[in-house]
Amino acid sequence: MNKIALISLAVILTALVSPALAGVGDIRITPALPIMLSSPATFSVAVQTGSSHDPYIFLVMTSECHAGLSGNVVVSWSGGSVSFSALDFTSDSVNSDKIPPAADGYTVANGYTVASCKSHLGTSEPVFYAFAPFLASDLSKTPQTFTITFSSTNPKMLVYALGKSSNTVNEFDMRVPPTIPGFVIPELVPVLMALGSFAALGVYGFRRRKK
């Protein structure tokens, strides 16, 4: 039986699933960093300054998540949606590669390295990614919401957004910072183990203070 994707963005787990929070980028997806939600999950996206046209959604998942997919990954928003089958995802295992790569009609000035995505996902195996336009209008300071729905036996996926500044036509030069992904989905058992460890540390600290 497929497990419904568990979207983990709990701040308490940040140290387990992502490196330091420093990063560059003009687009922000919230909530960001690890919280427990269940699929379908709704997020908002906006820019910090100015605007960004031609927004694209960028999904990156582990090999295990891809192999365990049941049905499509669906990104929906008011007035539209985009759906990805397992075949729509491309694999890449070369750490130095920048993804998404340039394609006919556009270039990517600010992408993400495969090594960075692997680090966030906690895997050494190839990653699978999909890149497609989404939303009905340009990004601005006013947040727009979108919902992601999918099911996998091993859910673990990152969500980013890229866009173009007013100075570019065919180049994606705006993005969500690589160190602040839209969300990371760890497996449920490690999550519970991590929470148990934090709880044990809390009890230990409380007893130390009482002494």
N, C-alpha and C positions, 0 to 999 in steps of 0.2 A: 504494500500500500504506500502511495506517495505521501510524503510529509508536506503539509502546507508550508511554504517558505516563511521562515522566521526572520524578521528584519531586525538585526541587532544594531543599536546605535547608542548603547548605554555608555555614558561618560566614564563609568567605573571600569569599563573594559578597554578603554582607549589604548592603554599600554600593551594589551595583549594582541590587538589587531592592527595597529598602525603606529608609525614612527612619530616623531615630534610634530607639533602642529604648525611649524613654520611653513610658509608656502606663498606662491604668487598666483594671482588670478583675479579677475574682476567679477566673475559670476559666482553666486552662492546658492547652494541647495540646502534647504532646511526641512526637517531636522538633520543636522550633520553630526557625525561621530556616533559611537555605539549607544540605544534605547530599545526596549523590546516592543515590537509591533507585530502584527500578523498580516499576511497577505489576504486581500489587497491593502496596500498602504498608500496614503496620500502625502505628497510633499509639495513644497513651494520653491520656486526659483525666481531670482531677481538679480539685477546688477547693482554694484555698489555705487558707480558713477556713470553718467551718460546713458547709453543704450547699446543694445547688441542685436543685430538683425540676423536673420536666417539661423535660428537656434537649432542645434542638433542634440539628440540624446545619445550618450555613449555608455554602453553596458559592457562590463568585463566580468567574467565568471571563471571559476576553476574548471578543470577537466572533469572532476567528479560531479560537479553541479550540472555541467552540460550533458554528461552521460545519463544522469538521472532525471532529466527534464520530462515532464508529463504534459503534453500540450504546448501551447505557445506562451511566450513572454509578451504580455500586453501592456503597453504604455498608453494611457487614455487621458484626455483633458476635455474641457468644455468645447463641444463641437467637433471632436475628432479623436482618432487613435491610430497607433501604429503597432503592428503585431510581428513578432519574430519567431520563426520556427527554429528548431535545432540547426537546420541546414543554413539558416541566415547568419549564423555565427562563424567567424573565421578564427582559426587557431594560430598561435605564434608562441615559440619557445625561446627565441633569441633575446637574451636579456637587454642587449643594446638597441634593439629595434624601437622606433617611435611608433606608437599607435594612437589614433587611427592613422594609417599612411595616407599620403597624397593620392588622389584619384583623378580621373578625367573630369575637368571642370573646376577643380579646387585644389588648394594646397593647405597644409596645416602647419602654422608657425609655432603653435604651442600645443604639442601633444603630450603623451605620457609614455615613459619607457616601460617595456615589458617587465623589467626588473622591479620597478616601483609598484606595478600592479601585483606582481607575485608577492612582494613584501607585505602589502596591505591584506592580501588574501591568505597569507600564510602557507604558500605552496611553492614547490620547486618544479611542478609539472607545467606543461603548456597552459596558457590562458586562452579563453575564447571570447571574442568581442563582436559587438554589432554597433553600427553607426547609422543614424537615419534622422531626417528632419522631424521636428515635433513642435507642438503648440500652434495656435492660430494667429499669433502676432509677435512682434519683436519683444525682446526682453527689456524691461525698464526697472526703475526702483520699486515700482508697484509689483508685489509678488503675484505670480501665476501658479495655480495648483495643477498637479498631475498625479495620476495614480498608477502604480505598478502592480501587476498581478501575475504570479507564476507559481508553479509547483515543481519541486524536485526532491528526489530521495536524499540528496546532499546539497541543500541550498547554501550557496555562498557566492555573492555577487556584489560588485561595485557599480555605482551609478554616478556618472559625470554629465556635464553639459558643456558644449562648446558653441561659440557664436562669432560673429564678425563685427568689428568696430565700424564706425561711419567712414573710416579712411580706407577700408578694404572692400573689394567686390568679390574676389574669389579665394580669399585667404582667411582661414579660421585663426584669429589672433587673440581671442578671448576664451577663457575657460574657467572651470572650477579648479582651485588649487589642487595639485596631486595629493597633498597630505590631508585634505579635508573632503573626502568623498561624500557623496550623497548618503550612501549607507554601505555597511558591511554586514554580511549575513554569516555568522559562525554557526557551527553545529550546536545543537541544544545541549549535549552532554558536557562539552568544554565550558559552555556558558554557566551551567549549574555548578560545575567544579570550581570555576573562578569565583562565583558568588559565594560558594561555601568557604573558599580560602579567605576571602575578604571578611566574611562573618567571623571566622575563627580568629583572624587578626584583631578584629574589633573586640571580641570577648577577652582575648589575651591582654589587650591594652587596657580594658576596663578593670580587669583584676589587678593589673600592675598599679593602676592609679589608686585602687582601694587600699593596697598595701602601703 
